[in-house]
Amino acid sequence: MESPFKLAPIRPEVLAIETQQIMQVSTLAMEDPDVIAMWYGESDVTTPAFICDAASEALRRGQTFYTHKWGIPKLRETLATYTGGLYGVDIATDRVTVTSSGMTGIMMLMQALVGAGDNILLIDPIWPNGGSAAQVMGGEVRRVSLEANRQGDWHLDLGKLFAAADDRTRMIVVNSPGNPTGWMMESDQQKAILDFCRARGIWIVADEVYGRLVYDRRVAPSFLEIAEPDDPIVVVNSFSKSWAMTGWRMGWLTHPVSLTEKIGDLVEYNTSGTPEFLQEAGIVAVRDGEDTVAAMIERCRAGRDTASQRLSAMPRVIYSPPAAAFYAFFKVDGMENSLDFAKRLATEFKVGVAPGTAFGPSGEGWLRLCFAQSPERIDEAMNRLERALTEA
């Protein structure tokens, strides 16, 4: 029987969005206790007790009301001091906005800076959510792919990146250290991109969420080290990775003062602010959590070493250990559909990985797994993966 009501429409930009491929895989087996889940970008470490206690104490104090849309002053000050100390620069507090996750910050930047007919440049393979956020706003996503050599090392051709821009380009998105590749953009390329964007009035959105998870130096290069306070740069960061707080959904933006007022308006209309008791925990995490960050780096280093030893010995695998982040991104010779293969791995072989095409078409033939896990868990996952590569 036909409904008597006319179907109310959904915007075509939303209808055109593909369900994220990592979710397509994880939905098949998320409730299966036998699956070793390495598809998401999170460790198997729970949030440390001192951070949880700070949130609990704030709840008991009654900090459960609406609060400052840019974030409570003490957390903004803490983040400004932390960021400035990390990179040896001065960061004014009014350049910092607390967001309800790094992704929420990215979504608000797309709302602020990208409209119908505009385009953004993405350096891929890259985490898919930012590009989809631009498409929701009616923007065109132009992909410029990193190039991998025979050993699986990644390189960016700046000439190709700059050639992709035109007079409707509003933004270049740089994810460094990169998800899924672990690639890092060095300061000379950052400077070249900054000069290019200054001359053309193009925004740089720098996703630097993995900036502390680096294995050959203290911290990854940041655009904040070379930028002036009023440059067209917004750096996105998150509490999720370094402090084992993925489920808390908190992040922050470092932006020019020219954006502060309108970013605040967008916070108001998107979330009305981040819960104050969570922000109190954020203060404690940043202020007292350097041992937590150091332990996470060492856990990831050990996980990288375990995964790398096993992957390098597997048939059909092309892989180079990353210099940063916590992912093994590897090519499988003869694999023609990474999404279908990842689904088979989850349902038949009980190991959960992300398909390379989740990160753009250039990821076809590749898989990603998160090695921020215990060595024992990684080793068993490698056993299952090796069996799949032999039998499938």
Rosetta blueprint (number, residue, H / E / L):
1 M L
2 E L
3 S L
4 P L
5 F L
6 K L
7 L L
8 A L
9 P L
10 I L
11 R L
12 P H
13 E H
14 V H
15 L H
16 A L
17 I L
18 E L
19 T L
20 Q L
21 Q H
22 I H
23 M H
24 Q H
25 V H
26 S H
27 T H
28 L H
29 A H
30 M L
31 E L
32 D L
33 P L
34 D L
35 V L
36 I E
37 A E
38 M L
39 W L
40 Y L
41 G L
42 E L
43 S L
44 D L
45 V L
46 T L
47 T L
48 P L
49 A H
50 F H
51 I H
52 C H
53 D H
54 A H
55 A H
56 S H
57 E H
58 A H
59 L H
60 R H
61 R L
62 G L
63 Q L
64 T L
65 F L
66 Y L
67 T L
68 H L
69 K L
70 W L
71 G L
72 I L
73 P H
74 K H
75 L H
76 R H
77 E H
78 T H
79 L H
80 A H
81 T H
82 Y H
83 T H
84 G H
85 G H
86 L H
87 Y H
88 G L
89 V L
90 D L
91 I L
92 A L
93 T H
94 D H
95 R H
96 V E
97 T E
98 V E
99 T E
100 S L
101 S L
102 G H
103 M H
104 T H
105 G H
106 I H
107 M H
108 M H
109 L H
110 M H
111 Q H
112 A H
113 L H
114 V L
115 G L
116 A L
117 G L
118 D L
119 N E
120 I E
121 L E
122 L E
123 I E
124 D E
125 P L
126 I L
127 W L
128 P L
129 N H
130 G H
131 G H
132 S H
133 A H
134 A H
135 Q H
136 V H
137 M L
138 G L
139 G L
140 E E
141 V E
142 R E
143 R E
144 V E
145 S E
146 L L
147 E E
148 A E
149 N L
150 R L
151 Q L
152 G L
153 D L
154 W E
155 H E
156 L L
157 D L
158 L H
159 G H
160 K H
161 L H
162 F H
163 A H
164 A L
165 A L
166 D L
167 D L
168 R L
169 T E
170 R E
171 M E
172 I E
173 V E
174 V E
175 N E
176 S L
177 P L
178 G L
179 N L
180 P L
181 T L
182 G L
183 W L
184 M L
185 M L
186 E L
187 S H
188 D H
189 Q H
190 Q H
191 K H
192 A H
193 I H
194 L H
195 D H
196 F H
197 C H
198 R H
199 A H
200 R H
201 G L
202 I L
203 W E
204 I E
205 V E
206 A E
207 D E
208 E L
209 V L
210 Y L
211 G L
212 R L
213 L L
214 V E
215 Y L
216 D L
217 R L
218 R L
219 V L
220 A L
221 P L
222 S L
223 F H
224 L H
225 E H
226 I L
227 A L
228 E L
229 P L
230 D L
231 D L
232 P L
233 I E
234 V E
235 V E
236 V E
237 N E
238 S E
239 F L
240 S L
241 K L
242 S L
243 W L
244 A L
245 M L
246 T H
247 G H
248 W H
249 R L
250 M L
251 G E
252 W E
253 L E
254 T E
255 H L
256 P L
257 V H
258 S H
259 L H
260 T H
261 E H
262 K H
263 I H
264 G H
265 D H
266 L H
267 V H
268 E H
269 Y H
270 N H
271 T L
272 S L
273 G L
274 T L
275 P L
276 E H
277 F H
278 L H
279 Q H
280 E H
281 A H
282 G H
283 I H
284 V H
285 A H
286 V H
287 R H
288 D H
289 G L
290 E H
291 D H
292 T H
293 V H
294 A H
295 A H
296 M H
297 I H
298 E H
299 R H
300 C H
301 R H
302 A H
303 G H
304 R H
305 D H
306 T H
307 A H
308 S H
309 Q H
310 R H
311 L H
312 S H
313 A L
314 M L
315 P L
316 R L
317 V E
318 I E
319 Y L
320 S L
321 P L
322 P L
323 A L
324 A E
325 A L
326 F L
327 Y E
328 A E
329 F E
330 F E
331 K E
332 V E
333 D L
334 G L
335 M L
336 E L
337 N L
338 S H
339 L H
340 D H
341 F H
342 A H
343 K H
344 R H
345 L H
346 A H
347 T H
348 E H
349 F L
350 K L
351 V E
352 G E
353 V L
354 A E
355 P E
356 G H
357 T H
358 A H
359 F H
360 G L
361 P H
362 S H
363 G H
364 E L
365 G L
366 W E
367 L E
368 R E
369 L E
370 C E
371 F L
372 A L
373 Q L
374 S L
375 P H
376 E H
377 R H
378 I H
379 D H
380 E H
381 A H
382 M H
383 N H
384 R H
385 L H
386 E H
387 R H
388 A H
389 L H
390 T H
391 E H
392 A L
